[in-house]
Amino acid sequence: MLLNAYRQSLPAAAVTAMALLLAVVPAALPGVQAATAPSATVELLGGMIAGFYQGSGVNGSTAILMLHETSDFINALPCTQLNQRGYAALCGKSQYTNQGEVNWDSLAQDVGAGVKFLRSQPGIQHVVLVGWSGGGAIMSYYQNVAENGVSACNDSAKLDPCSSNLAGLPKADGVILLDAIPGLAFSNLSAWDPSVNRSDGLTSHLNPDLYLFNPANGYNTDQTQSSTYTPTFIDRYTLAQADREADLVNQAEKLQQQIASGEGDLTDDMLFPTAHDAARIWQQDTSLIAHTKGQYLLITPTSPNGAVQQINSVRTPAASVVASSPQADDSWAGSGKPFTVNTFMSTSAISAPDYQLTADSIDGVDWSSSNTATVSNVAGISAPMLMMSMTAHYWVVPTEMYYQAAEKSTDKTLAYVYGAIHTFTPCTVCGIPASQIGDTVTETFNYAASWLASRF
């Protein structure tokens, strides 16, 4: 694994404990770990454990920083792939193992510790944040606050404003978003099963007329084929998801008020578990958020630098790496989150009174209400930005939304990788010959490395 070197000041027991932790902590995203990894040193920075990979050659003066809210990114593919192309890399495992535990601002402080560490390393001249999947949400948040101060995260629109602890975060020189999620709160909202008759989902009782996995509503049990829901059902479904989210936010805010007034069961926080949240309608009906409005670069084996065209998702339900199924939805392991009141408000509270999905849009969401929202955070970033999305996954439309929202950046690039799933590898269940897809891992990171080299 790692641990070939470490800071001499750490007690031997701490080194041993970290070695055990790094060996056993699973990755929340399938395929996160690279098959082989370059040599790295282990660093304890804030609440995260990170592997630091030295750079080499002309690219060695630029360092990337990767972190996810829960997944182990120490040997993540973007980390090792970019390091193999000469870039220094600091890639971490956060202090959290389950999203229900996450404090969003503490995560941002850990990113800040990573930026400070890289700035202190001899020969490092530039630091670039790389946000993959959920990492895109935290990296865009961090850079927004670092560039604009706490006024970017504590205004009256926020359901959970940040604290002054985030003042003075050091800025990065650039941001790369790789198949980034629209934000933790929205990701949770979009996965709520609205057919349950309790907003916390801690029940087996459901309304079959609103159940995503009911064939009578359009569900297709063949996961190589799309389900087909009617427009009426889709609208009822998303609005019911928004209602469930609003109920949860209302309950959490009332409990916070009770705690603040001394009327709560405890003096600082309370348990607030949720379940039945593995029911995203767009994962089953691939006609939703299926194509861009505009034309952008599409990377293929014959166009490694991208050819401009409208981008269409080529995904099937089976191509998803995060489960949306009756089995996952009905189990604690698949859909349960051990939130507390405070962690729910920190990472899962969002306002979406008119939430609606179409083939090329996500509407009716107040992105500014959540500090986890990538869409609103990119709007505050002026640093150079590269946004890439995998066309065999379901973030094709959100990534276009980030690009359009990033009006402050005068240097922004949007590119899509044909036939790649969320873990950058070729889709094998999309019905496309492998020869047409090519080596999507090499294509993705050659492009990202070239973008970095042309700017830093």
C-alpha positions as CSV (number, residue, x, y, z in Angstrom):
1,M,0.0,0.0,0.0
2,L,1.5,3.3,1.0
3,L,3.5,3.9,4.3
4,N,6.9,3.7,2.7
5,A,7.7,6.9,4.5
6,Y,6.1,9.2,7.1
7,R,6.7,12.1,9.4
8,Q,9.2,11.2,12.1
9,S,7.1,13.1,14.7
10,L,4.3,10.6,14.7
11,P,4.3,7.8,17.3
12,A,4.8,4.3,16.0
13,A,1.4,3.4,17.3
14,A,-0.2,6.1,15.1
15,V,1.6,4.9,12.1
16,T,0.5,1.3,12.7
17,A,-3.1,2.4,13.2
18,M,-3.1,4.4,10.0
19,A,-1.6,1.4,8.1
20,L,-4.5,-0.7,9.3
21,L,-7.0,1.9,8.5
22,L,-5.7,2.4,4.9
23,A,-5.7,-1.4,4.4
24,V,-9.3,-2.0,5.5
25,V,-11.3,1.1,4.6
26,P,-13.4,0.3,1.6
27,A,-14.1,2.7,-1.2
28,A,-17.7,3.9,-1.4
29,L,-17.4,4.2,-5.2
30,P,-16.8,0.9,-7.1
31,G,-13.6,1.1,-9.0
32,V,-12.1,4.0,-7.0
33,Q,-8.9,2.1,-6.2
34,A,-6.3,1.9,-9.0
35,A,-4.9,-1.6,-9.9
36,T,-1.4,-0.4,-9.0
37,A,-0.3,2.8,-7.3
38,P,3.0,4.8,-7.4
39,S,4.9,5.2,-4.2
40,A,3.6,7.9,-1.8
41,T,4.1,9.2,1.7
42,V,1.3,9.3,4.2
43,E,0.2,12.7,5.7
44,L,-2.2,13.5,8.5
45,L,-3.8,16.8,7.6
46,G,-6.7,18.2,9.6
47,G,-9.1,15.3,9.8
48,M,-8.0,13.5,6.7
49,I,-5.3,10.9,5.9
50,A,-3.7,11.5,2.6
51,G,-1.1,10.0,0.3
52,F,1.4,12.5,-1.2
53,Y,2.8,11.5,-4.6
54,Q,5.9,13.4,-5.8
55,G,5.8,14.9,-9.2
56,S,8.4,14.5,-11.9
57,G,9.6,16.2,-15.1
58,V,8.2,19.4,-16.5
59,N,4.7,18.8,-14.9
60,G,6.1,18.2,-11.4
61,S,5.7,21.8,-10.3
62,T,1.9,21.5,-10.4
63,A,0.1,19.5,-7.8
64,I,-3.5,18.2,-7.7
65,L,-5.6,17.7,-4.6
66,M,-8.4,15.1,-4.3
67,L,-10.8,14.4,-1.5
68,H,-14.4,12.9,-1.2
69,E,-16.8,13.2,1.6
70,T,-16.5,9.5,2.5
71,S,-14.7,7.5,-0.2
72,D,-11.1,6.6,0.0
73,F,-9.3,8.5,-2.7
74,I,-5.7,7.8,-1.7
75,N,-5.2,5.5,-4.6
76,A,-8.1,6.8,-6.8
77,L,-7.7,6.5,-10.5
78,P,-7.5,10.3,-11.3
79,C,-4.7,10.6,-8.6
80,T,-2.5,7.8,-10.0
81,Q,-3.2,8.5,-13.6
82,L,-2.2,12.2,-13.3
83,N,0.8,11.4,-11.2
84,Q,1.9,8.9,-13.9
85,R,1.8,11.9,-16.2
86,G,4.2,13.8,-14.0
87,Y,1.9,15.8,-11.7
88,A,2.4,15.8,-7.9
89,A,-0.7,14.7,-6.1
90,L,-2.2,14.8,-2.6
91,C,-5.1,12.3,-2.4
92,G,-7.1,11.7,0.7
93,K,-9.5,9.7,2.8
94,S,-11.8,12.0,4.8
95,Q,-12.5,11.6,8.5
96,Y,-16.0,10.3,7.6
97,T,-17.1,6.8,6.5
98,N,-20.8,7.4,6.1
99,Q,-22.5,10.5,4.6
100,G,-24.8,10.7,7.6
101,E,-21.7,11.7,9.7
102,V,-20.4,14.5,7.4
103,N,-20.0,18.0,8.5
104,W,-19.6,20.0,5.3
105,D,-17.5,22.9,6.8
106,S,-15.1,20.5,8.5
107,L,-14.6,18.8,5.2
108,A,-13.7,22.2,3.6
109,Q,-11.2,22.9,6.4
110,D,-9.5,19.6,5.6
111,V,-9.3,20.6,1.9
112,G,-7.7,23.9,3.2
113,A,-5.1,21.9,5.2
114,G,-4.3,20.0,2.0
115,V,-3.8,23.2,0.0
116,K,-1.5,24.7,2.7
117,F,0.5,21.5,2.8
118,L,1.0,21.6,-1.0
119,R,2.0,25.2,-0.9
120,S,4.7,24.4,1.6
121,Q,6.3,21.7,-0.6
122,P,9.6,22.6,-2.4
123,G,9.1,23.0,-6.1
124,I,5.3,23.2,-6.0
125,Q,4.2,26.3,-7.9
126,H,0.5,25.6,-8.6
127,V,-2.3,23.7,-6.8
128,V,-5.3,22.4,-8.7
129,L,-8.4,21.0,-7.0
130,V,-9.7,17.8,-8.7
131,G,-13.3,16.9,-7.8
132,W,-14.5,13.5,-8.9
133,S,-18.1,12.6,-8.2
134,G,-19.0,13.9,-4.7
135,G,-15.5,15.4,-4.6
136,G,-16.7,17.9,-7.2
137,A,-19.3,19.3,-4.7
138,I,-16.7,19.9,-1.9
139,M,-14.0,21.2,-4.2
140,S,-16.3,23.7,-5.9
141,Y,-17.6,24.8,-2.5
142,Y,-14.1,25.2,-1.1
143,Q,-12.8,27.3,-4.0
144,N,-15.9,29.5,-4.0
145,V,-15.4,30.3,-0.3
146,A,-11.6,30.7,-0.7
147,E,-12.1,33.2,-3.5
148,N,-15.0,35.1,-2.0
149,G,-14.9,34.7,1.8
150,V,-17.6,33.5,4.1
151,S,-20.1,35.9,2.5
152,A,-20.4,33.2,-0.2
153,C,-21.7,30.6,2.3
154,N,-23.5,32.4,5.2
155,D,-26.0,34.6,3.4
156,S,-29.7,34.4,4.2
157,A,-30.5,32.1,1.3
158,K,-28.6,29.2,3.0
159,L,-30.6,26.7,5.0
160,D,-27.4,25.9,6.9
161,P,-25.0,28.9,6.8
162,C,-21.3,28.4,7.3
163,S,-19.4,29.6,10.3
164,S,-16.5,32.1,10.4
165,N,-14.1,29.2,10.8
166,L,-13.9,29.2,7.0
167,A,-12.5,32.7,6.8
168,G,-9.1,33.0,5.1
169,L,-9.0,29.7,3.2
170,P,-6.1,29.6,0.7
171,K,-7.2,29.7,-2.9
172,A,-6.2,27.0,-5.4
173,D,-5.0,28.0,-8.9
174,G,-7.5,25.9,-10.8
175,V,-10.4,23.4,-10.5
176,I,-11.1,20.2,-12.5
177,L,-14.5,18.6,-12.1
178,L,-14.7,15.0,-13.2
179,D,-18.3,13.7,-13.5
180,A,-19.2,15.8,-10.5
181,I,-22.5,15.5,-8.7
182,P,-24.9,18.5,-8.5
183,G,-24.4,18.5,-4.7
184,L,-24.9,16.2,-1.8
185,A,-28.3,17.7,-0.8
186,F,-29.7,17.4,-4.3
187,S,-28.3,13.9,-4.8
188,N,-30.1,12.8,-1.6
189,L,-33.3,14.6,-2.7
190,S,-33.2,12.9,-6.1
191,A,-32.9,9.5,-4.5
192,W,-35.8,9.8,-1.9
193,D,-38.5,7.2,-2.4
194,P,-41.6,9.3,-2.2
195,S,-44.0,6.3,-2.0
196,V,-43.2,5.7,1.7
197,N,-45.8,7.2,4.1
198,R,-43.2,8.6,6.5
199,S,-40.8,11.4,5.5
200,D,-37.9,9.7,7.3
201,G,-38.6,6.5,5.3
202,L,-38.4,4.3,8.4
203,T,-41.3,2.2,7.4
204,S,-42.3,-0.6,5.0
205,H,-45.6,1.0,4.1
206,L,-45.7,2.5,0.6
207,N,-48.1,3.8,-2.0
208,P,-47.9,1.5,-5.0
209,D,-49.2,4.2,-7.3
210,L,-46.1,6.2,-6.5
211,Y,-43.6,3.3,-6.3
212,L,-40.8,3.6,-8.8
213,F,-40.2,-0.1,-9.1
214,N,-43.8,-1.0,-9.8
215,P,-44.1,-2.4,-13.4
216,A,-47.6,-0.9,-13.5
217,N,-46.0,2.6,-13.3
218,G,-43.5,1.9,-16.1
219,Y,-40.7,0.1,-14.4
220,N,-38.7,-2.3,-16.6
221,T,-37.0,-5.2,-14.6
222,D,-34.5,-5.7,-17.5
223,Q,-31.8,-3.3,-16.5
224,T,-30.2,-3.3,-19.9
225,Q,-33.3,-1.4,-21.1
226,S,-34.9,1.9,-20.0
227,S,-38.0,2.0,-18.0
228,T,-40.8,4.2,-19.5
229,Y,-42.8,6.4,-17.1
230,T,-45.5,8.8,-18.3
231,P,-44.9,12.6,-18.1
232,T,-47.7,12.7,-15.5
233,F,-46.1,10.1,-13.3
234,I,-42.6,11.7,-13.6
235,D,-44.0,15.1,-12.5
236,R,-46.0,13.5,-9.6
237,Y,-42.9,11.6,-8.6
238,T,-40.4,14.5,-8.5
239,L,-42.9,16.8,-6.7
240,A,-43.5,14.1,-4.1
241,Q,-39.7,13.8,-3.6
242,A,-39.6,17.6,-3.1
243,D,-42.4,17.4,-0.6
244,R,-40.6,14.6,1.3
245,E,-37.4,16.8,1.4
246,A,-39.4,19.8,2.6
247,D,-40.9,17.8,5.4
248,L,-37.5,16.6,6.5
249,V,-36.0,20.1,6.5
250,N,-39.0,21.4,8.5
251,Q,-38.6,18.6,11.1
252,A,-34.8,19.2,11.4
253,E,-35.2,23.0,11.7
254,K,-37.8,22.5,14.5
255,L,-35.5,20.1,16.4
256,Q,-32.6,22.6,16.0
257,Q,-34.8,25.3,17.5
258,Q,-35.7,23.0,20.4
259,I,-32.0,22.3,21.1
260,A,-31.1,26.0,20.9
261,S,-33.9,26.8,23.4
262,G,-32.9,24.1,25.8
263,E,-36.0,22.1,25.1
264,G,-34.4,19.3,23.1
265,D,-33.7,15.8,24.3
266,L,-29.9,16.6,24.2
267,T,-28.0,19.9,24.4
268,D,-26.1,19.8,21.2
269,D,-27.5,17.4,18.6
270,M,-30.0,14.6,18.1
271,L,-30.3,11.5,16.0
272,F,-32.1,12.0,12.6
273,P,-31.9,8.8,10.6
274,T,-33.4,8.3,7.2
275,A,-34.0,5.4,4.8
276,H,-35.5,4.4,1.5
277,D,-33.3,6.7,-0.7
278,A,-32.2,4.5,-3.6
279,A,-35.0,5.4,-6.0
280,R,-33.7,7.9,-8.7
281,I,-36.2,8.0,-11.5
282,W,-33.6,9.1,-14.1
283,Q,-31.5,6.0,-13.4
284,Q,-34.4,3.8,-14.6
285,D,-35.8,6.1,-17.3
286,T,-32.8,7.1,-19.4
287,S,-34.9,9.6,-21.5
288,L,-34.5,12.0,-18.5
289,I,-31.5,14.3,-18.3
290,A,-30.4,12.5,-21.5
291,H,-28.8,15.2,-23.7
292,T,-27.3,18.7,-23.6
293,K,-29.0,21.8,-24.9
294,G,-25.8,23.1,-26.6
295,Q,-22.8,21.6,-28.4
296,Y,-19.6,20.7,-26.7
297,L,-16.4,18.6,-27.2
298,L,-16.9,14.9,-27.4
299,I,-13.8,12.8,-26.9
300,T,-13.7,9.6,-28.9
301,P,-10.9,7.2,-30.1
302,T,-10.8,9.1,-33.4
303,S,-11.1,12.6,-31.8
304,P,-8.9,12.6,-28.7
305,N,-9.1,16.4,-28.5
306,G,-12.8,16.4,-28.9
307,A,-15.3,17.1,-31.7
308,V,-18.0,19.7,-31.1
309,Q,-21.6,18.3,-31.2
310,Q,-24.7,17.9,-29.1
311,I,-23.9,15.4,-26.3
312,N,-26.2,12.4,-25.7
313,S,-26.0,10.0,-22.8
314,V,-25.5,6.4,-23.9
315,R,-26.2,4.9,-20.5
316,T,-28.5,2.1,-19.6
317,P,-29.8,1.5,-16.0
318,A,-27.2,-1.3,-15.7
319,A,-24.4,1.2,-16.3
320,S,-25.0,3.0,-13.0
321,V,-22.4,2.4,-10.3
322,V,-24.7,3.6,-7.5
323,A,-27.7,1.3,-6.9
324,S,-31.2,2.4,-7.6
325,S,-33.2,-0.8,-7.1
326,P,-35.9,-2.3,-4.9
327,Q,-33.3,-4.3,-3.1
328,A,-31.1,-1.3,-2.2
329,D,-34.1,0.9,-1.5
330,D,-35.6,-1.6,1.0
331,S,-32.4,-2.2,3.0
332,W,-30.5,-0.1,5.5
333,A,-27.2,-1.0,3.9
334,G,-28.5,0.3,0.6
335,S,-30.5,3.4,1.6
336,G,-30.1,4.1,5.3
337,K,-28.2,7.2,6.5
338,P,-27.4,7.7,10.3
339,F,-27.9,11.5,10.1
340,T,-28.0,13.7,13.1
341,V,-30.1,16.9,13.0
342,N,-26.9,18.9,12.4
343,T,-25.4,16.7,9.8
344,F,-28.7,16.5,7.9
345,M,-28.9,20.2,7.7
346,S,-25.2,20.5,6.8
347,T,-25.3,18.1,3.8
348,S,-28.8,17.2,2.9
349,A,-31.0,20.3,3.3
350,I,-32.1,22.0,0.1
351,S,-35.2,23.8,-1.2
352,A,-36.8,22.5,-4.4
353,P,-40.4,23.5,-4.3
354,D,-41.0,23.0,-8.1
355,Y,-38.5,20.1,-8.8
356,Q,-39.0,18.8,-12.3
357,L,-36.9,16.8,-14.8
358,T,-36.9,16.9,-18.6
359,A,-34.6,15.4,-21.2
360,D,-32.2,18.4,-21.0
361,S,-32.9,20.1,-17.6
362,I,-33.3,20.0,-13.9
363,D,-35.8,22.7,-12.9
364,G,-37.4,24.1,-9.8
365,V,-34.4,23.7,-7.4
366,D,-33.1,26.6,-5.3
367,W,-29.4,25.8,-5.7
368,S,-28.5,28.8,-3.5
369,S,-30.2,27.2,-0.5
370,S,-27.5,24.6,0.0
371,N,-23.8,25.0,0.4
372,T,-23.3,21.6,-1.1
373,A,-24.7,22.7,-4.5
374,T,-22.1,22.5,-7.3
375,V,-24.3,24.6,-9.6
376,S,-24.3,27.6,-7.4
377,N,-20.7,27.2,-6.1
378,V,-19.1,27.2,-9.5
379,A,-20.7,30.6,-10.2
380,G,-18.4,32.1,-7.6
381,I,-15.2,30.7,-9.1
382,S,-12.9,32.8,-11.3
383,A,-10.0,30.4,-11.5
384,P,-9.5,28.3,-14.7
385,M,-11.9,25.3,-14.7
386,L,-12.1,22.0,-16.6
387,M,-15.4,20.2,-16.5
388,M,-15.6,16.6,-17.9
389,S,-18.5,14.2,-17.9
390,M,-18.8,10.5,-18.8
391,T,-21.6,9.9,-21.4
392,A,-22.4,6.4,-20.1
393,H,-23.3,7.9,-16.7
394,Y,-26.1,10.3,-15.8
395,W,-24.3,13.7,-15.1
396,V,-24.3,14.8,-18.7
397,V,-26.9,17.5,-18.2
398,P,-25.7,18.7,-14.8
399,T,-22.2,19.2,-16.1
400,E,-23.6,21.4,-18.8
401,M,-25.4,23.4,-16.1
402,Y,-22.0,23.9,-14.2
403,Y,-20.4,25.2,-17.4
404,Q,-23.3,27.6,-18.0
405,A,-23.3,28.8,-14.4
406,A,-19.5,29.4,-14.2
407,E,-19.8,32.9,-15.7
408,K,-17.1,34.4,-13.5
409,S,-14.4,32.2,-14.9
410,T,-12.9,33.5,-18.2
411,D,-11.1,30.2,-18.8
412,K,-13.4,27.3,-18.7
413,T,-13.6,24.1,-20.8
414,L,-16.3,21.5,-21.0
415,A,-15.6,18.1,-22.6
416,Y,-17.4,14.7,-22.6
417,V,-15.9,11.2,-22.9
418,Y,-17.8,8.9,-25.2
419,G,-18.9,5.6,-23.7
420,A,-17.2,6.0,-20.3
421,I,-19.0,5.1,-17.1
422,H,-18.6,7.0,-13.8
423,T,-15.4,5.2,-13.0
424,F,-13.9,6.3,-16.3
425,T,-13.8,2.7,-17.8
426,P,-15.7,1.7,-20.9
427,C,-19.3,0.8,-20.6
428,T,-19.8,-2.9,-21.3
429,V,-23.6,-2.9,-20.9
430,C,-24.5,-0.1,-23.2
431,G,-24.8,-2.1,-26.4
432,I,-21.9,-0.3,-28.0
433,P,-19.0,-2.2,-29.6
434,A,-15.8,-1.8,-27.6
435,S,-14.0,-0.6,-30.7
436,Q,-16.2,2.4,-30.9
437,I,-15.6,3.4,-27.3
438,G,-11.8,2.8,-27.0
439,D,-9.6,3.3,-24.0
440,T,-11.6,5.8,-22.1
441,V,-9.3,5.9,-19.1
442,T,-6.3,7.0,-21.3
443,E,-8.5,9.4,-23.3
444,T,-9.8,11.1,-20.1
445,F,-6.5,11.6,-18.4
446,N,-4.5,12.5,-21.5
447,Y,-7.0,15.3,-22.0
448,A,-6.9,16.4,-18.4
449,A,-3.1,16.3,-18.3
450,S,-3.0,18.4,-21.6
451,W,-5.3,20.9,-20.1
452,L,-3.2,21.3,-17.0
453,A,0.0,21.6,-19.0
454,S,-1.4,24.3,-21.2
455,R,-2.2,26.5,-18.2
456,F,0.3,25.6,-15.5
